[in-house]
């Protein structure tokens, strides 16, 4: 049990490190421009707050990935793990948090599915899936390299 917890925390930390520079770049970009009426929050971006939220998101995504991978591939050794399936589990792990937030938003919105604006959620889910798949593939490569 302790070994599994350490593995989940280690993967979460690796994903925090991987998501940090991207979050920093996005925060600097977002803070360098004037907020537009079409922006989600229509207010200036705080770089430290944005980076903190982004890295927490990365860490939670990594932890969910580790839990899903551990459950789905529990009988598979690292050498036998499929890179493609691992990338899919990474996408699933990274999409979990934003999907929960979208579902909460949908539940609290009186306009229903037809009137819901899907542009931002679709972008966020797509970016999350891509980052999760990349991070999962890198995590697998790192784990395989460490075992050698």
BELKAQUI-V915567 format. One line per field, one symbol per residue. ss: DSSP state (2 for helix, 1 for strand, 0 for the rest). burial: b if it has 16 or more other C-alpha atoms within 10 Angstrom, else e. A space follows every 10 residues. Layout:
# BELKAQUI-V915567
ss->???
burial->???
This chain:
# BELKAQUI-V915567
ss->0222222222 2222222222 2222222222 2000000000 0000002222 2222222222 2222222222 2200000222 0022222222 2222222222 2222222200 0222200022 2222222222 2222222222 22222220
burial->eeeeeebbbb bbbbbbebbb eebbebbbeb beeeeeeeee eeeebebeeb bbebbbbbbb bbbbbbbbbb eebeeeeeee eebebbbbbb bbbbbbbbbe ebeeeeeeee eeeeeeeeee eeeebeebbb bbbbbbbbbb eeeeeeee
